[in-house]
Amino acid sequence: DVVGLSVYRQVVDLVDLTTASYVIPGGVSANPESPHYQDQLPLWAAHRRIPMHYTDAAIRADARDMLTLSPG
């Protein structure tokens, strides 16, 4: 099991941000009970990455959920 790692891969073409991608080998959660703990490790091991979304349209197109925070 991977329990701690400081390896982050990111590729960004500043001419075309729509092609940007990344991968975090340990996933995005430090909680071993989370489904996002180590969920990116297979991608990292296979030298694959996840698309990064910079435009509002791209973010909304790939969003699974939306959380809106409003001041009290």
VEXTOR-386664 format. One record per residue (C-alpha): residue number from 1; chain; y, x negated, z negated. Coordinates in steps of 0.1 Angstrom, whole numbers, plus 5000, padded with zeros to 4 digits. Each point is the difference from the previous one (the first is absolute). Example, Ala and Ser with C-alpha at 12.3 -4.5 7.8 and 13.67 -1.06 7.14 Angstrom:
REM residues 2
n,chain,v,u,w
1,A,4955,4877,4922
2,A,5034,4986,5007
REM end
This chain:
REM residues 72
n,chain,v,u,w
1,A,5000,5000,5000
2,A,5035,4989,5007
3,A,5021,5005,4969
4,A,5032,4981,5009
5,A,5014,4985,5031
6,A,5034,4989,5014
7,A,4992,5003,5037
8,A,5021,5024,5020
9,A,5000,5000,5038
10,A,5029,5014,5020
11,A,5009,4998,5036
12,A,5034,5011,5012
13,A,5015,4997,5035
14,A,5037,5003,4993
15,A,5005,5010,5036
16,A,4976,5030,4997
17,A,4996,5011,4964
18,A,4976,5028,5011
19,A,4972,4974,5003
20,A,5004,4987,4964
21,A,4969,4999,4978
22,A,4987,4988,4966
23,A,4970,4998,4978
24,A,4996,4995,4962
25,A,4964,4988,4992
26,A,4999,5016,4966
27,A,5015,5033,5012
28,A,5031,5016,4986
29,A,4987,5008,4965
30,A,4992,4976,4971
31,A,4980,5028,4984
32,A,4962,4995,5005
33,A,4995,5038,4997
34,A,5024,5007,5029
35,A,4986,5006,5035
36,A,5027,4976,5012
37,A,4987,4971,4980
38,A,4985,4975,5025
39,A,5001,5027,5028
40,A,5016,4975,5024
41,A,4976,4972,4993
42,A,4977,5008,5030
43,A,5031,4999,5023
44,A,5012,4968,4985
45,A,4966,4984,5004
46,A,4998,5011,5036
47,A,5035,4986,5008
48,A,5013,5036,5007
49,A,5032,5015,4988
50,A,5016,5034,4993
51,A,5030,5012,5021
52,A,5034,4999,4982
53,A,5024,5028,5008
54,A,5037,4993,5001
55,A,5014,5030,5018
56,A,5003,5034,4984
57,A,4980,5016,5028
58,A,4972,4975,4997
59,A,4998,5005,4962
60,A,4999,5037,5003
61,A,4974,5000,5028
62,A,4976,4980,4978
63,A,5008,5014,4966
64,A,4972,5017,4981
65,A,5022,5013,4972
66,A,5037,5004,4993
67,A,5016,4996,4966
68,A,5036,5011,4997
69,A,5020,4988,4969
70,A,5031,5020,4991
71,A,5024,4992,4972
72,A,4997,5023,4969
REM end
